[in-house]
Amino acid sequence: MTINGKTYTKLRVLFILAALFLSSMCTIGDMAVVPIFGNLYSVFPQVNLVNAIVSMPSLVGIPFCFIGGILCDKSNKKYVMTVGFALFTISAVFGCAVENVYYMLIMRNIATGVAWGLTSSAAVSIIAEMFVDEKTRGTVNGLYNSIMTLIGATMSMVSGIMAVSGWQNAFRTYLPAIPVLILLILFLPSLPAKKEISVPASKEKELNTENSKSLNWLIPLLPLLLQIFFIGACYYVIAFMISVYVADTGIGNEAFTGSLASIGTICSCIASATFGFIYKKLNKATPLPSFAVIGAGFLVMAAFPSKAVALAACGIMGAAWGIFYSFSVTECTVVVPEEKQGIAIGIVGAFIGLASFLCSYLVTGPQAVMGVTSVLPVFTLLGFVALTVFVISTVIVLSKRKK
């Protein structure tokens, strides 16, 4: 395989991909501390600061997705990736070295905020540069996301087991980050920014004027960003707020809530692994079934609350999200010029982070507006939002095919 004019053996490429896939433990890093969030409220009396430990990293990471994308376009992607993952390794492994709420707040925001923004942008940018063919790139992105969800589920399970003997032990789950960092340093090839083509002085002013007036490269990205914002915000209600639904409907306890989260993760993992095949068949229409499934899932869960329905819906919706997530990080590198791929990936990552941050407000906000305490009307509303995105997106895809 040739990268930047250099040929690499299959074994070297295997090590490169292994390092990149394993580095996704930073993106999914919060899963290691989810089992101990309840402990933090017991250990630290500052409830607002504990709330910040739980929710602020996704917000902090948003600007660093942009920064990571810009750095990938302007500098060596290997440096962005290794520096970002080094920040994650240090702040995660030593995340509770000092039992102080302010210390932990800073370390969590570095680990799954700053580092997440840098590494998530860099990893997808590196994949985009390594695999020029968009179908192959889609397959690799699907595998990356599949392994990421599998790592997240494993980290959560191991963390929960280790935390039984002490909540601080959950942070030992991050120890594998050390060998992953070594793999990145040793095997990731140098990927400097693309050299800009020199322009005669007579034309430079004209081109600068044209570029300053236009951000046309963003236009093809806008429909995808709107899809991410609305569908992502809807789905993350299932991913992060499913306990509210379980408690509201009385269909189970905390153990059942954990089962719903697990089945969603497992189905997302399996679906992401098949993304390359689906993308080759459907191309631009790939996310449409996902939108329909997520919309229908919310409506069915609202109309027929039961254990069986919840298990089936969470599994199918998890699979649908796995397909759409993989499509998002692939499509954003296809619809923009090559020199804008890094910032496009950063923008997509920022929108995903924003959707994640807003999910809790999509439950309490509509409840306040509608004057209800039940989550079922909210699920109905979210179902119609997702189906509206499905209809509009279908019209756009069909109209482009006619052209």
Secondary structure in CASP SS format (residue, H / E / C, confidence):
PFRMAT SS
TARGET T0000
AUTHOR 0000-0000-0000
METHOD secondary structure of the structure
MODEL  1
M C 1.00
T E 1.00
I E 1.00
N C 1.00
G C 1.00
K E 1.00
T E 1.00
Y C 1.00
T C 1.00
K H 1.00
L H 1.00
R H 1.00
V H 1.00
L H 1.00
F H 1.00
I H 1.00
L H 1.00
A H 1.00
A H 1.00
L H 1.00
F H 1.00
L H 1.00
S H 1.00
S H 1.00
M H 1.00
C C 1.00
T C 1.00
I C 1.00
G H 1.00
D H 1.00
M H 1.00
A H 1.00
V C 1.00
V H 1.00
P H 1.00
I H 1.00
F H 1.00
G H 1.00
N H 1.00
L H 1.00
Y H 1.00
S H 1.00
V H 1.00
F C 1.00
P C 1.00
Q C 1.00
V H 1.00
N H 1.00
L H 1.00
V H 1.00
N H 1.00
A H 1.00
I H 1.00
V H 1.00
S H 1.00
M H 1.00
P H 1.00
S H 1.00
L H 1.00
V H 1.00
G H 1.00
I H 1.00
P H 1.00
F H 1.00
C H 1.00
F H 1.00
I H 1.00
G H 1.00
G H 1.00
I H 1.00
L H 1.00
C H 1.00
D H 1.00
K H 1.00
S C 1.00
N C 1.00
K H 1.00
K H 1.00
Y H 1.00
V H 1.00
M H 1.00
T H 1.00
V H 1.00
G H 1.00
F H 1.00
A H 1.00
L H 1.00
F H 1.00
T H 1.00
I H 1.00
S H 1.00
A H 1.00
V H 1.00
F C 1.00
G C 1.00
C C 1.00
A C 1.00
V C 1.00
E C 1.00
N C 1.00
V H 1.00
Y H 1.00
Y H 1.00
M H 1.00
L H 1.00
I H 1.00
M H 1.00
R H 1.00
N H 1.00
I H 1.00
A H 1.00
T H 1.00
G H 1.00
V H 1.00
A H 1.00
W H 1.00
G H 1.00
L H 1.00
T H 1.00
S H 1.00
S H 1.00
A H 1.00
A H 1.00
V H 1.00
S H 1.00
I H 1.00
I H 1.00
A H 1.00
E H 1.00
M H 1.00
F C 1.00
V C 1.00
D C 1.00
E H 1.00
K H 1.00
T H 1.00
R H 1.00
G H 1.00
T H 1.00
V H 1.00
N H 1.00
G H 1.00
L H 1.00
Y H 1.00
N H 1.00
S H 1.00
I H 1.00
M H 1.00
T H 1.00
L H 1.00
I H 1.00
G H 1.00
A H 1.00
T H 1.00
M H 1.00
S H 1.00
M H 1.00
V H 1.00
S H 1.00
G H 1.00
I H 1.00
M H 1.00
A H 1.00
V C 1.00
S C 1.00
G C 1.00
W H 1.00
Q H 1.00
N H 1.00
A H 1.00
F H 1.00
R H 1.00
T H 1.00
Y H 1.00
L C 1.00
P C 1.00
A H 1.00
I H 1.00
P H 1.00
V H 1.00
L H 1.00
I H 1.00
L H 1.00
L H 1.00
I H 1.00
L H 1.00
F H 1.00
L C 1.00
P C 1.00
S C 1.00
L C 1.00
P C 1.00
A C 1.00
K C 1.00
K C 1.00
E C 1.00
I C 1.00
S C 1.00
V C 1.00
P C 1.00
A H 1.00
S H 1.00
K H 1.00
E H 1.00
K H 1.00
E H 1.00
L H 1.00
N H 1.00
T H 1.00
E H 1.00
N H 1.00
S H 1.00
K H 1.00
S C 1.00
L C 1.00
N H 1.00
W H 1.00
L H 1.00
I H 1.00
P H 1.00
L H 1.00
L H 1.00
P H 1.00
L H 1.00
L H 1.00
L H 1.00
Q H 1.00
I H 1.00
F H 1.00
F H 1.00
I H 1.00
G H 1.00
A H 1.00
C H 1.00
Y H 1.00
Y H 1.00
V H 1.00
I H 1.00
A H 1.00
F H 1.00
M H 1.00
I H 1.00
S H 1.00
V H 1.00
Y H 1.00
V H 1.00
A H 1.00
D H 1.00
T H 1.00
G C 1.00
I C 1.00
G C 1.00
N C 1.00
E H 1.00
A H 1.00
F H 1.00
T H 1.00
G H 1.00
S H 1.00
L H 1.00
A H 1.00
S H 1.00
I H 1.00
G H 1.00
T H 1.00
I H 1.00
C H 1.00
S H 1.00
C H 1.00
I H 1.00
A H 1.00
S H 1.00
A H 1.00
T C 1.00
F H 1.00
G H 1.00
F H 1.00
I H 1.00
Y H 1.00
K H 1.00
K H 1.00
L H 1.00
N H 1.00
K H 1.00
A H 1.00
T C 1.00
P C 1.00
L H 1.00
P H 1.00
S H 1.00
F H 1.00
A H 1.00
V H 1.00
I H 1.00
G H 1.00
A H 1.00
G H 1.00
F H 1.00
L H 1.00
V H 1.00
M H 1.00
A H 1.00
A H 1.00
F C 1.00
P C 1.00
S C 1.00
K H 1.00
A H 1.00
V H 1.00
A H 1.00
L H 1.00
A H 1.00
A H 1.00
C H 1.00
G H 1.00
I H 1.00
M H 1.00
G H 1.00
A H 1.00
A H 1.00
W H 1.00
G H 1.00
I H 1.00
F H 1.00
Y H 1.00
S H 1.00
F H 1.00
S H 1.00
V H 1.00
T H 1.00
E H 1.00
C H 1.00
T H 1.00
V H 1.00
V C 1.00
V C 1.00
P C 1.00
E H 1.00
E H 1.00
K H 1.00
Q H 1.00
G H 1.00
I H 1.00
A H 1.00
I H 1.00
G H 1.00
I H 1.00
V H 1.00
G H 1.00
A H 1.00
F H 1.00
I H 1.00
G H 1.00
L H 1.00
A H 1.00
S H 1.00
F H 1.00
L H 1.00
C C 1.00
S C 1.00
Y H 1.00
L H 1.00
V H 1.00
T H 1.00
G H 1.00
P H 1.00
Q H 1.00
A H 1.00
V H 1.00
M H 1.00
G C 1.00
V C 1.00
T C 1.00
S C 1.00
V C 1.00
L H 1.00
P H 1.00
V H 1.00
F H 1.00
T H 1.00
L H 1.00
L H 1.00
G H 1.00
F H 1.00
V H 1.00
A H 1.00
L H 1.00
T H 1.00
V H 1.00
F H 1.00
V H 1.00
I H 1.00
S H 1.00
T H 1.00
V H 1.00
I H 1.00
V H 1.00
L H 1.00
S H 1.00
K H 1.00
R H 1.00
K H 1.00
K C 1.00
END
